[in-house]
Amino acid sequence: MCKLLGIKCHILDRTAIENYFTQRAIDLALGREKFVAFPGYGLGTGQRWSKNWNWRIARSLQKSEVEATDLGQFLASA
């Protein structure tokens, strides 16, 4: 449907945006608490943060942390 409508679409390799967050960005956005970056798809071992805080973490990401991933490549192609 996206292709038919001319909307660029990409299914992320890591499924959810949270899986692209680095520990550095999490620490910067939420402080050095008990929150840990997910080590891989579905492998989160630490305390989960509220999804309402995702924007804070995303804002703290550096371009270099994302650009080598499929998400970064998709965003660069837009």
PDB file of N, H, CA, C and O in Angstrom:
ATOM      1  N   MET A   1       0.823  -1.184   0.000  1.00  0.00           N
ATOM      2  CA  MET A   1       0.000   0.000   0.000  1.00  0.00           C
ATOM      3  C   MET A   1       0.875   1.260   0.000  1.00  0.00           C
ATOM      4  O   MET A   1       0.596   2.222  -0.715  1.00  0.00           O
ATOM      5  N   CYS A   2       1.944   1.236   0.818  1.00  0.00           N
ATOM      6  H   CYS A   2       2.171   0.454   1.399  1.00  0.00           H
ATOM      7  CA  CYS A   2       2.847   2.398   0.864  1.00  0.00           C
ATOM      8  C   CYS A   2       3.445   2.664  -0.512  1.00  0.00           C
ATOM      9  O   CYS A   2       3.507   3.812  -0.954  1.00  0.00           O
ATOM     10  N   LYS A   3       3.886   1.606  -1.190  1.00  0.00           N
ATOM     11  H   LYS A   3       3.836   0.674  -0.831  1.00  0.00           H
ATOM     12  CA  LYS A   3       4.497   1.746  -2.516  1.00  0.00           C
ATOM     13  C   LYS A   3       3.484   2.323  -3.496  1.00  0.00           C
ATOM     14  O   LYS A   3       3.811   3.204  -4.291  1.00  0.00           O
ATOM     15  N   LEU A   4       2.276   1.832  -3.435  1.00  0.00           N
ATOM     16  H   LEU A   4       2.010   1.116  -2.789  1.00  0.00           H
ATOM     17  CA  LEU A   4       1.212   2.306  -4.312  1.00  0.00           C
ATOM     18  C   LEU A   4       0.956   3.798  -4.115  1.00  0.00           C
ATOM     19  O   LEU A   4       0.699   4.520  -5.078  1.00  0.00           O
ATOM     20  N   LEU A   5       1.024   4.251  -2.882  1.00  0.00           N
ATOM     21  H   LEU A   5       1.232   3.664  -2.099  1.00  0.00           H
ATOM     22  CA  LEU A   5       0.778   5.654  -2.567  1.00  0.00           C
ATOM     23  C   LEU A   5       2.023   6.537  -2.675  1.00  0.00           C
ATOM     24  O   LEU A   5       1.943   7.752  -2.491  1.00  0.00           O
ATOM     25  N   GLY A   6       3.184   5.919  -2.976  1.00  0.00           N
ATOM     26  H   GLY A   6       3.248   4.932  -3.125  1.00  0.00           H
ATOM     27  CA  GLY A   6       4.421   6.686  -3.109  1.00  0.00           C
ATOM     28  C   GLY A   6       5.045   7.072  -1.776  1.00  0.00           C
ATOM     29  O   GLY A   6       5.815   8.029  -1.701  1.00  0.00           O
ATOM     30  N   ILE A   7       4.711   6.324  -0.717  1.00  0.00           N
ATOM     31  H   ILE A   7       4.085   5.546  -0.778  1.00  0.00           H
ATOM     32  CA  ILE A   7       5.255   6.594   0.607  1.00  0.00           C
ATOM     33  C   ILE A   7       6.445   5.670   0.840  1.00  0.00           C
ATOM     34  O   ILE A   7       6.320   4.450   0.737  1.00  0.00           O
ATOM     35  N   LYS A   8       7.604   6.258   1.156  1.00  0.00           N
ATOM     36  H   LYS A   8       7.706   7.249   1.239  1.00  0.00           H
ATOM     37  CA  LYS A   8       8.768   5.429   1.455  1.00  0.00           C
ATOM     38  C   LYS A   8       8.542   4.688   2.757  1.00  0.00           C
ATOM     39  O   LYS A   8       8.143   5.281   3.759  1.00  0.00           O
ATOM     40  N   CYS A   9       8.794   3.411   2.739  1.00  0.00           N
ATOM     41  H   CYS A   9       9.118   2.929   1.925  1.00  0.00           H
ATOM     42  CA  CYS A   9       8.570   2.578   3.913  1.00  0.00           C
ATOM     43  C   CYS A   9       9.759   1.642   4.091  1.00  0.00           C
ATOM     44  O   CYS A   9      10.345   1.173   3.115  1.00  0.00           O
ATOM     45  N   HIS A  10      10.106   1.377   5.342  1.00  0.00           N
ATOM     46  H   HIS A  10       9.630   1.758   6.134  1.00  0.00           H
ATOM     47  CA  HIS A  10      11.197   0.445   5.630  1.00  0.00           C
ATOM     48  C   HIS A  10      10.873  -0.288   6.922  1.00  0.00           C
ATOM     49  O   HIS A  10      10.628   0.341   7.951  1.00  0.00           O
ATOM     50  N   ILE A  11      10.871  -1.595   6.875  1.00  0.00           N
ATOM     51  H   ILE A  11      11.070  -2.106   6.039  1.00  0.00           H
ATOM     52  CA  ILE A  11      10.680  -2.396   8.079  1.00  0.00           C
ATOM     53  C   ILE A  11      12.052  -2.473   8.756  1.00  0.00           C
ATOM     54  O   ILE A  11      13.009  -2.974   8.165  1.00  0.00           O
ATOM     55  N   LEU A  12      12.146  -1.988   9.971  1.00  0.00           N
ATOM     56  H   LEU A  12      11.369  -1.581  10.451  1.00  0.00           H
ATOM     57  CA  LEU A  12      13.428  -1.933  10.669  1.00  0.00           C
ATOM     58  C   LEU A  12      13.951  -3.322  11.013  1.00  0.00           C
ATOM     59  O   LEU A  12      13.183  -4.207  11.392  1.00  0.00           O
ATOM     60  N   ASP A  13      15.255  -3.507  10.880  1.00  0.00           N
ATOM     61  H   ASP A  13      15.879  -2.788  10.573  1.00  0.00           H
ATOM     62  CA  ASP A  13      15.894  -4.773  11.255  1.00  0.00           C
ATOM     63  C   ASP A  13      15.701  -5.072  12.735  1.00  0.00           C
ATOM     64  O   ASP A  13      15.514  -6.223  13.127  1.00  0.00           O
ATOM     65  N   ARG A  14      15.748  -4.025  13.549  1.00  0.00           N
ATOM     66  H   ARG A  14      15.900  -3.090  13.230  1.00  0.00           H
ATOM     67  CA  ARG A  14      15.653  -4.206  15.006  1.00  0.00           C
ATOM     68  C   ARG A  14      14.229  -3.985  15.527  1.00  0.00           C
ATOM     69  O   ARG A  14      14.016  -3.872  16.734  1.00  0.00           O
ATOM     70  N   THR A  15      13.285  -3.926  14.639  1.00  0.00           N
ATOM     71  H   THR A  15      13.457  -4.018  13.658  1.00  0.00           H
ATOM     72  CA  THR A  15      11.859  -3.835  14.933  1.00  0.00           C
ATOM     73  C   THR A  15      11.393  -2.531  15.570  1.00  0.00           C
ATOM     74  O   THR A  15      10.448  -1.925  15.066  1.00  0.00           O
ATOM     75  N   ALA A  16      12.007  -2.076  16.645  1.00  0.00           N
ATOM     76  H   ALA A  16      12.776  -2.568  17.055  1.00  0.00           H
ATOM     77  CA  ALA A  16      11.534  -0.882  17.347  1.00  0.00           C
ATOM     78  C   ALA A  16      12.665   0.139  17.500  1.00  0.00           C
ATOM     79  O   ALA A  16      13.838  -0.221  17.598  1.00  0.00           O
ATOM     80  N   ILE A  17      12.291   1.391  17.517  1.00  0.00           N
ATOM     81  H   ILE A  17      11.338   1.683  17.437  1.00  0.00           H
ATOM     82  CA  ILE A  17      13.268   2.478  17.656  1.00  0.00           C
ATOM     83  C   ILE A  17      14.104   2.316  18.921  1.00  0.00           C
ATOM     84  O   ILE A  17      15.301   2.605  18.911  1.00  0.00           O
ATOM     85  N   GLU A  18      13.485   1.853  20.018  1.00  0.00           N
ATOM     86  H   GLU A  18      12.513   1.617  20.026  1.00  0.00           H
ATOM     87  CA  GLU A  18      14.227   1.695  21.275  1.00  0.00           C
ATOM     88  C   GLU A  18      15.451   0.797  21.129  1.00  0.00           C
ATOM     89  O   GLU A  18      16.422   0.946  21.870  1.00  0.00           O
ATOM     90  N   ASN A  19      15.409  -0.124  20.191  1.00  0.00           N
ATOM     91  H   ASN A  19      14.620  -0.246  19.589  1.00  0.00           H
ATOM     92  CA  ASN A  19      16.524  -1.050  19.982  1.00  0.00           C
ATOM     93  C   ASN A  19      17.725  -0.380  19.315  1.00  0.00           C
ATOM     94  O   ASN A  19      18.780  -0.998  19.174  1.00  0.00           O
ATOM     95  N   TYR A  20      17.571   0.866  18.911  1.00  0.00           N
ATOM     96  H   TYR A  20      16.714   1.369  19.026  1.00  0.00           H
ATOM     97  CA  TYR A  20      18.674   1.629  18.311  1.00  0.00           C
ATOM     98  C   TYR A  20      19.300   2.600  19.312  1.00  0.00           C
ATOM     99  O   TYR A  20      20.332   3.204  19.020  1.00  0.00           O
ATOM    100  N   PHE A  21      18.698   2.753  20.469  1.00  0.00           N
ATOM    101  H   PHE A  21      17.860   2.262  20.706  1.00  0.00           H
ATOM    102  CA  PHE A  21      19.224   3.675  21.471  1.00  0.00           C
ATOM    103  C   PHE A  21      20.517   3.139  22.073  1.00  0.00           C
ATOM    104  O   PHE A  21      20.609   1.968  22.438  1.00  0.00           O
ATOM    105  N   THR A  22      21.511   4.013  22.169  1.00  0.00           N
ATOM    106  H   THR A  22      21.436   4.965  21.872  1.00  0.00           H
ATOM    107  CA  THR A  22      22.784   3.630  22.762  1.00  0.00           C
ATOM    108  C   THR A  22      22.766   3.915  24.263  1.00  0.00           C
ATOM    109  O   THR A  22      21.957   4.705  24.749  1.00  0.00           O
ATOM    110  N   GLN A  23      23.663   3.266  24.979  1.00  0.00           N
ATOM    111  H   GLN A  23      24.321   2.624  24.584  1.00  0.00           H
ATOM    112  CA  GLN A  23      23.744   3.495  26.418  1.00  0.00           C
ATOM    113  C   GLN A  23      24.103   4.942  26.712  1.00  0.00           C
ATOM    114  O   GLN A  23      23.600   5.524  27.673  1.00  0.00           O
ATOM    115  N   ARG A  24      24.965   5.525  25.896  1.00  0.00           N
ATOM    116  H   ARG A  24      25.374   5.053  25.116  1.00  0.00           H
ATOM    117  CA  ARG A  24      25.368   6.917  26.083  1.00  0.00           C
ATOM    118  C   ARG A  24      24.149   7.838  26.012  1.00  0.00           C
ATOM    119  O   ARG A  24      23.992   8.723  26.853  1.00  0.00           O
ATOM    120  N   ALA A  25      23.292   7.636  25.018  1.00  0.00           N
ATOM    121  H   ALA A  25      23.420   6.918  24.334  1.00  0.00           H
ATOM    122  CA  ALA A  25      22.108   8.480  24.844  1.00  0.00           C
ATOM    123  C   ALA A  25      21.110   8.275  25.986  1.00  0.00           C
ATOM    124  O   ALA A  25      20.491   9.230  26.455  1.00  0.00           O
ATOM    125  N   ILE A  26      20.962   7.035  26.425  1.00  0.00           N
ATOM    126  H   ILE A  26      21.465   6.259  26.044  1.00  0.00           H
ATOM    127  CA  ILE A  26      20.057   6.738  27.538  1.00  0.00           C
ATOM    128  C   ILE A  26      20.539   7.429  28.802  1.00  0.00           C
ATOM    129  O   ILE A  26      19.754   8.065  29.505  1.00  0.00           O
ATOM    130  N   ASP A  27      21.835   7.306  29.093  1.00  0.00           N
ATOM    131  H   ASP A  27      22.473   6.789  28.521  1.00  0.00           H
ATOM    132  CA  ASP A  27      22.405   7.941  30.284  1.00  0.00           C
ATOM    133  C   ASP A  27      22.247   9.461  30.234  1.00  0.00           C
ATOM    134  O   ASP A  27      21.912  10.094  31.235  1.00  0.00           O
ATOM    135  N   LEU A  28      22.490  10.030  29.068  1.00  0.00           N
ATOM    136  H   LEU A  28      22.762   9.515  28.255  1.00  0.00           H
ATOM    137  CA  LEU A  28      22.392  11.482  28.914  1.00  0.00           C
ATOM    138  C   LEU A  28      20.955  11.963  29.109  1.00  0.00           C
ATOM    139  O   LEU A  28      20.721  12.989  29.748  1.00  0.00           O
ATOM    140  N   ALA A  29      20.005  11.228  28.564  1.00  0.00           N
ATOM    141  H   ALA A  29      20.195  10.395  28.045  1.00  0.00           H
ATOM    142  CA  ALA A  29      18.599  11.643  28.623  1.00  0.00           C
ATOM    143  C   ALA A  29      17.930  11.340  29.957  1.00  0.00           C
ATOM    144  O   ALA A  29      17.131  12.135  30.451  1.00  0.00           O
ATOM    145  N   LEU A  30      18.255  10.195  30.535  1.00  0.00           N
ATOM    146  H   LEU A  30      18.904   9.549  30.133  1.00  0.00           H
ATOM    147  CA  LEU A  30      17.544   9.746  31.734  1.00  0.00           C
ATOM    148  C   LEU A  30      18.394   9.725  32.978  1.00  0.00           C
ATOM    149  O   LEU A  30      17.900   9.426  34.065  1.00  0.00           O
ATOM    150  N   GLY A  31      19.659  10.036  32.835  1.00  0.00           N
ATOM    151  H   GLY A  31      20.060  10.279  31.951  1.00  0.00           H
ATOM    152  CA  GLY A  31      20.563   9.972  33.984  1.00  0.00           C
ATOM    153  C   GLY A  31      21.087   8.559  34.169  1.00  0.00           C
ATOM    154  O   GLY A  31      20.545   7.604  33.611  1.00  0.00           O
ATOM    155  N   ARG A  32      22.123   8.437  34.942  1.00  0.00           N
ATOM    156  H   ARG A  32      22.563   9.212  35.395  1.00  0.00           H
ATOM    157  CA  ARG A  32      22.732   7.117  35.172  1.00  0.00           C
ATOM    158  C   ARG A  32      21.942   6.385  36.244  1.00  0.00           C
ATOM    159  O   ARG A  32      22.354   6.292  37.400  1.00  0.00           O
ATOM    160  N   GLU A  33      20.819   5.881  35.833  1.00  0.00           N
ATOM    161  H   GLU A  33      20.484   5.957  34.894  1.00  0.00           H
ATOM    162  CA  GLU A  33      19.976   5.130  36.759  1.00  0.00           C
ATOM    163  C   GLU A  33      20.104   3.657  36.442  1.00  0.00           C
ATOM    164  O   GLU A  33      21.200   3.154  36.195  1.00  0.00           O
ATOM    165  N   LYS A  34      19.001   2.987  36.450  1.00  0.00           N
ATOM    166  H   LYS A  34      18.111   3.396  36.651  1.00  0.00           H
ATOM    167  CA  LYS A  34      18.999   1.551  36.234  1.00  0.00           C
ATOM    168  C   LYS A  34      18.602   1.173  34.816  1.00  0.00           C
ATOM    169  O   LYS A  34      18.329   0.005  34.542  1.00  0.00           O
ATOM    170  N   PHE A  35      18.565   2.138  33.915  1.00  0.00           N
ATOM    171  H   PHE A  35      18.787   3.088  34.138  1.00  0.00           H
ATOM    172  CA  PHE A  35      18.133   1.866  32.551  1.00  0.00           C
ATOM    173  C   PHE A  35      19.316   1.433  31.686  1.00  0.00           C
ATOM    174  O   PHE A  35      20.359   2.086  31.669  1.00  0.00           O
ATOM    175  N   VAL A  36      19.139   0.345  30.983  1.00  0.00           N
ATOM    176  H   VAL A  36      18.292  -0.185  30.996  1.00  0.00           H
ATOM    177  CA  VAL A  36      20.220  -0.181  30.147  1.00  0.00           C
ATOM    178  C   VAL A  36      19.734  -0.346  28.713  1.00  0.00           C
ATOM    179  O   VAL A  36      18.586  -0.719  28.472  1.00  0.00           O
ATOM    180  N   ALA A  37      20.631  -0.062  27.762  1.00  0.00           N
ATOM    181  H   ALA A  37      21.563   0.241  27.959  1.00  0.00           H
ATOM    182  CA  ALA A  37      20.310  -0.240  26.349  1.00  0.00           C
ATOM    183  C   ALA A  37      20.021  -1.705  26.078  1.00  0.00           C
ATOM    184  O   ALA A  37      20.607  -2.594  26.695  1.00  0.00           O
ATOM    185  N   PHE A  38      19.119  -1.940  25.156  1.00  0.00           N
ATOM    186  H   PHE A  38      18.642  -1.218  24.655  1.00  0.00           H
ATOM    187  CA  PHE A  38      18.812  -3.312  24.781  1.00  0.00           C
ATOM    188  C   PHE A  38      19.987  -3.882  23.999  1.00  0.00           C
ATOM    189  O   PHE A  38      20.402  -3.276  23.011  1.00  0.00           O
ATOM    190  N   PRO A  39      20.542  -5.030  24.405  1.00  0.00           N
ATOM    191  CA  PRO A  39      21.711  -5.592  23.718  1.00  0.00           C
ATOM    192  C   PRO A  39      21.386  -6.146  22.348  1.00  0.00           C
ATOM    193  O   PRO A  39      22.302  -6.383  21.560  1.00  0.00           O
ATOM    194  N   GLY A  40      20.159  -6.357  22.041  1.00  0.00           N
ATOM    195  H   GLY A  40      19.415  -6.165  22.681  1.00  0.00           H
ATOM    196  CA  GLY A  40      19.741  -6.864  20.739  1.00  0.00           C
ATOM    197  C   GLY A  40      18.248  -7.085  20.737  1.00  0.00           C
ATOM    198  O   GLY A  40      17.598  -6.960  21.775  1.00  0.00           O
ATOM    199  N   TYR A  41      17.708  -7.404  19.611  1.00  0.00           N
ATOM    200  H   TYR A  41      18.235  -7.505  18.767  1.00  0.00           H
ATOM    201  CA  TYR A  41      16.262  -7.571  19.471  1.00  0.00           C
ATOM    202  C   TYR A  41      15.717  -8.535  20.506  1.00  0.00           C
ATOM    203  O   TYR A  41      16.116  -9.697  20.565  1.00  0.00           O
ATOM    204  N   GLY A  42      14.809  -8.042  21.311  1.00  0.00           N
ATOM    205  H   GLY A  42      14.485  -7.097  21.264  1.00  0.00           H
ATOM    206  CA  GLY A  42      14.143  -8.880  22.296  1.00  0.00           C
ATOM    207  C   GLY A  42      15.002  -9.336  23.463  1.00  0.00           C
ATOM    208  O   GLY A  42      14.603 -10.239  24.199  1.00  0.00           O
ATOM    209  N   LEU A  43      16.174  -8.735  23.651  1.00  0.00           N
ATOM    210  H   LEU A  43      16.498  -8.002  23.053  1.00  0.00           H
ATOM    211  CA  LEU A  43      17.088  -9.192  24.689  1.00  0.00           C
ATOM    212  C   LEU A  43      17.234  -8.197  25.831  1.00  0.00           C
ATOM    213  O   LEU A  43      18.207  -8.267  26.582  1.00  0.00           O
ATOM    214  N   GLY A  44      16.298  -7.278  25.976  1.00  0.00           N
ATOM    215  H   GLY A  44      15.508  -7.221  25.365  1.00  0.00           H
ATOM    216  CA  GLY A  44      16.408  -6.269  27.029  1.00  0.00           C
ATOM    217  C   GLY A  44      16.475  -6.905  28.411  1.00  0.00           C
ATOM    218  O   GLY A  44      15.617  -7.710  28.774  1.00  0.00           O
ATOM    219  N   THR A  45      17.497  -6.541  29.180  1.00  0.00           N
ATOM    220  H   THR A  45      18.194  -5.888  28.886  1.00  0.00           H
ATOM    221  CA  THR A  45      17.672  -7.141  30.500  1.00  0.00           C
ATOM    222  C   THR A  45      17.500  -6.135  31.629  1.00  0.00           C
ATOM    223  O   THR A  45      17.332  -6.528  32.784  1.00  0.00           O
ATOM    224  N   GLY A  46      17.539  -4.867  31.318  1.00  0.00           N
ATOM    225  H   GLY A  46      17.675  -4.549  30.380  1.00  0.00           H
ATOM    226  CA  GLY A  46      17.465  -3.864  32.372  1.00  0.00           C
ATOM    227  C   GLY A  46      16.056  -3.374  32.593  1.00  0.00           C
ATOM    228  O   GLY A  46      15.108  -3.840  31.962  1.00  0.00           O
ATOM    229  N   GLN A  47      15.937  -2.430  33.497  1.00  0.00           N
ATOM    230  H   GLN A  47      16.708  -2.052  34.010  1.00  0.00           H
ATOM    231  CA  GLN A  47      14.659  -1.785  33.776  1.00  0.00           C
ATOM    232  C   GLN A  47      14.192  -1.058  32.524  1.00  0.00           C
ATOM    233  O   GLN A  47      14.969  -0.330  31.907  1.00  0.00           O
ATOM    234  N   ARG A  48      12.960  -1.242  32.152  1.00  0.00           N
ATOM    235  H   ARG A  48      12.329  -1.834  32.653  1.00  0.00           H
ATOM    236  CA  ARG A  48      12.429  -0.552  30.975  1.00  0.00           C
ATOM    237  C   ARG A  48      11.941   0.834  31.364  1.00  0.00           C
ATOM    238  O   ARG A  48      11.349   1.020  32.427  1.00  0.00           O
ATOM    239  N   TRP A  49      12.190   1.789  30.506  1.00  0.00           N
ATOM    240  H   TRP A  49      12.670   1.638  29.642  1.00  0.00           H
ATOM    241  CA  TRP A  49      11.733   3.143  30.739  1.00  0.00           C
ATOM    242  C   TRP A  49      10.366   3.314  30.081  1.00  0.00           C
ATOM    243  O   TRP A  49       9.959   2.497  29.255  1.00  0.00           O
ATOM    244  N   SER A  50       9.677   4.359  30.445  1.00  0.00           N
ATOM    245  H   SER A  50      10.007   5.022  31.116  1.00  0.00           H
ATOM    246  CA  SER A  50       8.379   4.661  29.853  1.00  0.00           C
ATOM    247  C   SER A  50       8.560   5.048  28.391  1.00  0.00           C
ATOM    248  O   SER A  50       9.503   5.764  28.052  1.00  0.00           O
ATOM    249  N   LYS A  51       7.680   4.590  27.537  1.00  0.00           N
ATOM    250  H   LYS A  51       6.914   4.008  27.812  1.00  0.00           H
ATOM    251  CA  LYS A  51       7.750   4.975  26.124  1.00  0.00           C
ATOM    252  C   LYS A  51       7.595   6.477  25.962  1.00  0.00           C
ATOM    253  O   LYS A  51       8.016   7.042  24.953  1.00  0.00           O
ATOM    254  N   ASN A  52       6.993   7.127  26.950  1.00  0.00           N
ATOM    255  H   ASN A  52       6.651   6.668  27.770  1.00  0.00           H
ATOM    256  CA  ASN A  52       6.866   8.583  26.907  1.00  0.00           C
ATOM    257  C   ASN A  52       8.217   9.277  26.968  1.00  0.00           C
ATOM    258  O   ASN A  52       8.312  10.461  26.643  1.00  0.00           O
ATOM    259  N   TRP A  53       9.251   8.577  27.372  1.00  0.00           N
ATOM    260  H   TRP A  53       9.174   7.616  27.636  1.00  0.00           H
ATOM    261  CA  TRP A  53      10.597   9.143  27.463  1.00  0.00           C
ATOM    262  C   TRP A  53      11.434   8.895  26.208  1.00  0.00           C
ATOM    263  O   TRP A  53      12.555   9.396  26.118  1.00  0.00           O
ATOM    264  N   ASN A  54      10.927   8.145  25.250  1.00  0.00           N
ATOM    265  H   ASN A  54      10.017   7.738  25.323  1.00  0.00           H
ATOM    266  CA  ASN A  54      11.703   7.825  24.051  1.00  0.00           C
ATOM    267  C   ASN A  54      12.185   9.068  23.312  1.00  0.00           C
ATOM    268  O   ASN A  54      13.288   9.077  22.765  1.00  0.00           O
ATOM    269  N   TRP A  55      11.370  10.108  23.295  1.00  0.00           N
ATOM    270  H   TRP A  55      10.474  10.100  23.739  1.00  0.00           H
ATOM    271  CA  TRP A  55      11.776  11.315  22.580  1.00  0.00           C
ATOM    272  C   TRP A  55      13.020  11.931  23.207  1.00  0.00           C
ATOM    273  O   TRP A  55      13.864  12.486  22.504  1.00  0.00           O
ATOM    274  N   ARG A  56      13.132  11.833  24.520  1.00  0.00           N
ATOM    275  H   ARG A  56      12.446  11.382  25.091  1.00  0.00           H
ATOM    276  CA  ARG A  56      14.313  12.383  25.198  1.00  0.00           C
ATOM    277  C   ARG A  56      15.574  11.629  24.779  1.00  0.00           C
ATOM    278  O   ARG A  56      16.619  12.227  24.522  1.00  0.00           O
ATOM    279  N   ILE A  57      15.450  10.316  24.716  1.00  0.00           N
ATOM    280  H   ILE A  57      14.601   9.830  24.925  1.00  0.00           H
ATOM    281  CA  ILE A  57      16.607   9.494  24.340  1.00  0.00           C
ATOM    282  C   ILE A  57      16.939   9.727  22.868  1.00  0.00           C
ATOM    283  O   ILE A  57      18.106   9.898  22.513  1.00  0.00           O
ATOM    284  N   ALA A  58      15.920   9.734  22.014  1.00  0.00           N
ATOM    285  H   ALA A  58      14.972   9.595  22.302  1.00  0.00           H
ATOM    286  CA  ALA A  58      16.148   9.954  20.576  1.00  0.00           C
ATOM    287  C   ALA A  58      16.827  11.299  20.343  1.00  0.00           C
ATOM    288  O   ALA A  58      17.705  11.410  19.487  1.00  0.00           O
ATOM    289  N   ARG A  59      16.432  12.311  21.089  1.00  0.00           N
ATOM    290  H   ARG A  59      15.719  12.221  21.784  1.00  0.00           H
ATOM    291  CA  ARG A  59      17.038  13.637  20.963  1.00  0.00           C
ATOM    292  C   ARG A  59      18.513  13.621  21.379  1.00  0.00           C
ATOM    293  O   ARG A  59      19.306  14.430  20.899  1.00  0.00           O
ATOM    294  N   SER A  60      18.870  12.704  22.266  1.00  0.00           N
ATOM    295  H   SER A  60      18.225  12.047  22.656  1.00  0.00           H
ATOM    296  CA  SER A  60      20.242  12.619  22.761  1.00  0.00           C
ATOM    297  C   SER A  60      21.151  11.785  21.862  1.00  0.00           C
ATOM    298  O   SER A  60      22.370  11.796  22.032  1.00  0.00           O
ATOM    299  N   LEU A  61      20.565  11.064  20.907  1.00  0.00           N
ATOM    300  H   LEU A  61      19.575  11.055  20.769  1.00  0.00           H
ATOM    301  CA  LEU A  61      21.389  10.265  19.988  1.00  0.00           C
ATOM    302  C   LEU A  61      22.221  11.175  19.090  1.00  0.00           C
ATOM    303  O   LEU A  61      21.774  12.249  18.686  1.00  0.00           O
ATOM    304  N   GLN A  62      23.421  10.735  18.790  1.00  0.00           N
ATOM    305  H   GLN A  62      23.785   9.863  19.119  1.00  0.00           H
ATOM    306  CA  GLN A  62      24.251  11.456  17.831  1.00  0.00           C
ATOM    307  C   GLN A  62      24.054  10.811  16.467  1.00  0.00           C
ATOM    308  O   GLN A  62      23.799   9.612  16.364  1.00  0.00           O
ATOM    309  N   LYS A  63      24.173  11.604  15.447  1.00  0.00           N
ATOM    310  H   LYS A  63      24.381  12.579  15.530  1.00  0.00           H
ATOM    311  CA  LYS A  63      24.000  11.104  14.079  1.00  0.00           C
ATOM    312  C   LYS A  63      24.918   9.919  13.812  1.00  0.00           C
ATOM    313  O   LYS A  63      24.515   8.949  13.171  1.00  0.00           O
ATOM    314  N   SER A  64      26.141   9.997  14.300  1.00  0.00           N
ATOM    315  H   SER A  64      26.468  10.786  14.820  1.00  0.00           H
ATOM    316  CA  SER A  64      27.120   8.936  14.064  1.00  0.00           C
ATOM    317  C   SER A  64      26.708   7.609  14.701  1.00  0.00           C
ATOM    318  O   SER A  64      27.144   6.545  14.262  1.00  0.00           O
ATOM    319  N   GLU A  65      25.863   7.673  15.742  1.00  0.00           N
ATOM    320  H   GLU A  65      25.509   8.537  16.099  1.00  0.00           H
ATOM    321  CA  GLU A  65      25.421   6.450  16.400  1.00  0.00           C
ATOM    322  C   GLU A  65      24.345   5.721  15.606  1.00  0.00           C
ATOM    323  O   GLU A  65      24.107   4.531  15.810  1.00  0.00           O
ATOM    324  N   VAL A  66      23.711   6.431  14.716  1.00  0.00           N
ATOM    325  H   VAL A  66      23.904   7.399  14.550  1.00  0.00           H
ATOM    326  CA  VAL A  66      22.596   5.849  13.972  1.00  0.00           C
ATOM    327  C   VAL A  66      22.915   5.632  12.499  1.00  0.00           C
ATOM    328  O   VAL A  66      22.377   4.709  11.888  1.00  0.00           O
ATOM    329  N   GLU A  67      23.777   6.459  11.914  1.00  0.00           N
ATOM    330  H   GLU A  67      24.214   7.209  12.410  1.00  0.00           H
ATOM    331  CA  GLU A  67      23.953   6.465  10.465  1.00  0.00           C
ATOM    332  C   GLU A  67      24.438   5.146   9.869  1.00  0.00           C
ATOM    333  O   GLU A  67      24.166   4.884   8.697  1.00  0.00           O
ATOM    334  N   ALA A  68      25.135   4.315  10.616  1.00  0.00           N
ATOM    335  H   ALA A  68      25.356   4.528  11.568  1.00  0.00           H
ATOM    336  CA  ALA A  68      25.619   3.041  10.069  1.00  0.00           C
ATOM    337  C   ALA A  68      24.563   1.935  10.155  1.00  0.00           C
ATOM    338  O   ALA A  68      24.777   0.835   9.644  1.00  0.00           O
ATOM    339  N   THR A  69      23.439   2.217  10.791  1.00  0.00           N
ATOM    340  H   THR A  69      23.266   3.111  11.206  1.00  0.00           H
ATOM    341  CA  THR A  69      22.387   1.216  10.931  1.00  0.00           C
ATOM    342  C   THR A  69      21.398   1.319   9.761  1.00  0.00           C
ATOM    343  O   THR A  69      21.441   2.278   8.991  1.00  0.00           O
ATOM    344  N   ASP A  70      20.527   0.348   9.636  1.00  0.00           N
ATOM    345  H   ASP A  70      20.492  -0.431  10.262  1.00  0.00           H
ATOM    346  CA  ASP A  70      19.513   0.406   8.591  1.00  0.00           C
ATOM    347  C   ASP A  70      18.584   1.603   8.792  1.00  0.00           C
ATOM    348  O   ASP A  70      18.111   2.186   7.817  1.00  0.00           O
ATOM    349  N   LEU A  71      18.320   1.974  10.040  1.00  0.00           N
ATOM    350  H   LEU A  71      18.705   1.501  10.832  1.00  0.00           H
ATOM    351  CA  LEU A  71      17.500   3.153  10.325  1.00  0.00           C
ATOM    352  C   LEU A  71      18.186   4.405   9.788  1.00  0.00           C
ATOM    353  O   LEU A  71      17.556   5.226   9.121  1.00  0.00           O
ATOM    354  N   GLY A  72      19.472   4.548  10.079  1.00  0.00           N
ATOM    355  H   GLY A  72      19.983   3.881  10.621  1.00  0.00           H
ATOM    356  CA  GLY A  72      20.220   5.704   9.593  1.00  0.00           C
ATOM    357  C   GLY A  72      20.280   5.768   8.087  1.00  0.00           C
ATOM    358  O   GLY A  72      20.180   6.854   7.516  1.00  0.00           O
ATOM    359  N   GLN A  73      20.441   4.637   7.424  1.00  0.00           N
ATOM    360  H   GLN A  73      20.523   3.755   7.888  1.00  0.00           H
ATOM    361  CA  GLN A  73      20.489   4.602   5.968  1.00  0.00           C
ATOM    362  C   GLN A  73      19.139   4.970   5.370  1.00  0.00           C
ATOM    363  O   GLN A  73      19.068   5.656   4.351  1.00  0.00           O
ATOM    364  N   PHE A  74      18.071   4.509   6.011  1.00  0.00           N
ATOM    365  H   PHE A  74      18.129   3.952   6.840  1.00  0.00           H
ATOM    366  CA  PHE A  74      16.728   4.877   5.531  1.00  0.00           C
ATOM    367  C   PHE A  74      16.486   6.371   5.682  1.00  0.00           C
ATOM    368  O   PHE A  74      15.989   7.018   4.760  1.00  0.00           O
ATOM    369  N   LEU A  75      16.837   6.925   6.848  1.00  0.00           N
ATOM    370  H   LEU A  75      17.241   6.400   7.597  1.00  0.00           H
ATOM    371  CA  LEU A  75      16.638   8.353   7.078  1.00  0.00           C
ATOM    372  C   LEU A  75      17.468   9.194   6.095  1.00  0.00           C
ATOM    373  O   LEU A  75      17.021  10.246   5.639  1.00  0.00           O
ATOM    374  N   ALA A  76      18.669   8.722   5.778  1.00  0.00           N
ATOM    375  H   ALA A  76      19.032   7.867   6.149  1.00  0.00           H
ATOM    376  CA  ALA A  76      19.529   9.463   4.844  1.00  0.00           C
ATOM    377  C   ALA A  76      18.975   9.437   3.418  1.00  0.00           C
ATOM    378  O   ALA A  76      19.237  10.345   2.629  1.00  0.00           O
ATOM    379  N   SER A  77      18.215   8.402   3.094  1.00  0.00           N
ATOM    380  H   SER A  77      18.003   7.664   3.735  1.00  0.00           H
ATOM    381  CA  SER A  77      17.686   8.270   1.745  1.00  0.00           C
ATOM    382  C   SER A  77      16.388   9.061   1.551  1.00  0.00           C
ATOM    383  O   SER A  77      15.901   9.196   0.428  1.00  0.00           O
ATOM    384  N   ALA A  78      15.837   9.576   2.637  1.00  0.00           N
ATOM    385  H   ALA A  78      16.233   9.467   3.549  1.00  0.00           H
ATOM    386  CA  ALA A  78      14.536  10.281   2.549  1.00  0.00           C
ATOM    387  C   ALA A  78      14.686  11.661   1.973  1.00  0.00           C
ATOM    388  O   ALA A  78      13.698  12.382   1.832  1.00  0.00           O
TER     389      ALA A  78
END
